[in-house]
Amino acid sequence: MSQLRFDGKVVVITGAGNGLGKEYALFFGKRGAKVVVNDLGGSMKGTGASSSAADKVVDEIKAAGGVAVANYDSVEFGEKVIDTAIKAFGKIDILINNAGILRDVSFEKMKDEDWDLIYRVHLKGTYSCTKAAWPYMREQKYGRIINTSSASGVYGVFGQTNYCAAKMGIHGLTLALAREGLKRNILVNSICPVAASRLTETVMSKELLANLKPEFVVPLVAVLSHDDSKETGAIYELGAGYISKLRWQRNQGYFFDTPFTPEDVRDKWEQVAGFGDNVCYPQTSSEIFEIFFNKEDFIKQQK
Ligand code: NAD
């Protein structure tokens, strides 16, 4: 069985000093890639900074015979992060936007600082590193980008309005970038991992955490980052060895003869808001126009 290799590839992994990012970095180091280990080295709430987290991972990669350099900038300054790859290795092929922090607090008690810092690290950080890598990827007609979203953003979690908004924003970025990158062989996907790390160790039981090894997230990231991948614009939920893909579902809906009233909507609520058998899975924002343009037929067929 042939091994998925990354020889000659340059990979930048943000937040690679701990948790998931560290596992990605060690993996790519072992599979032949040249690795930029970015980590600000602060606390899980986003305070402080230190070079030691990134340095330790670089040392580990080198000790195993791999090639790696450290970068200690915050992902908010993506140009500096990507510059490290360009200066050390001359290019950037794979970008794994992974750095993250938490500032959980109910919306009522949330301070602007909690909102802003989560936005800056997650959404702005993902934007900033991608923005800096994008011209190089376009020019070389090759790129693989993995953005780290979260089930919190997909489903919503009490006490995480800041994080949920940023994480769903990241997937919106993925969806649009996937379209913009397609012609230049830049593939962009999102993952929603679940793994034991300092972000989850206080909110999950020891038994659960034991099954959620961060290394179980690595295989999907490797497949999506590989030359052979064709996948783009997708979002996956994964952890504990389980991997699954998500997509949007649209109900049949109801086409009202215009003009129509709020009472008409109320009286057809089951058709407007319920999900029967007749569902579809739209993939573009323009598909709804097919329905708009086929109003007469739709109205004839609908119950
Ligand atoms: P972690 O705390 O172990 O690792 C995150 C790393 O990011 C840390 O080393 C931290 O120093 C670094 N970092 C934080 N802010 C940074 C910044 N501004 N610039 C550069 N580096 C910075 O956490 P983890 O669980 O490995 O999380 C990795 C990613 O996965 C995060 O984006 C997180 O939101 C996401 N995620 C994790 C889980 C989970 O179950 N662990 C679930 C959903 C999403």
Boltz pocket constraint, residues with backbone or C-beta under 6 A from the ligand:
constraints:
  - pocket:
      binder: B
      contacts: [[A, 14], [A, 15], [A, 16], [A, 17], [A, 18], [A, 19], [A, 20], [A, 21], [A, 38], [A, 39], [A, 40], [A, 41], [A, 42], [A, 43], [A, 44], [A, 46], [A, 53], [A, 73], [A, 74], [A, 75], [A, 76], [A, 97], [A, 98], [A, 99], [A, 100], [A, 101], [A, 121], [A, 125], [A, 148], [A, 149], [A, 150], [A, 151], [A, 191], [A, 192], [A, 193], [A, 194], [A, 195], [A, 196], [A, 197], [A, 198], [A, 199], [A, 200]]
      max_distance: 6.0
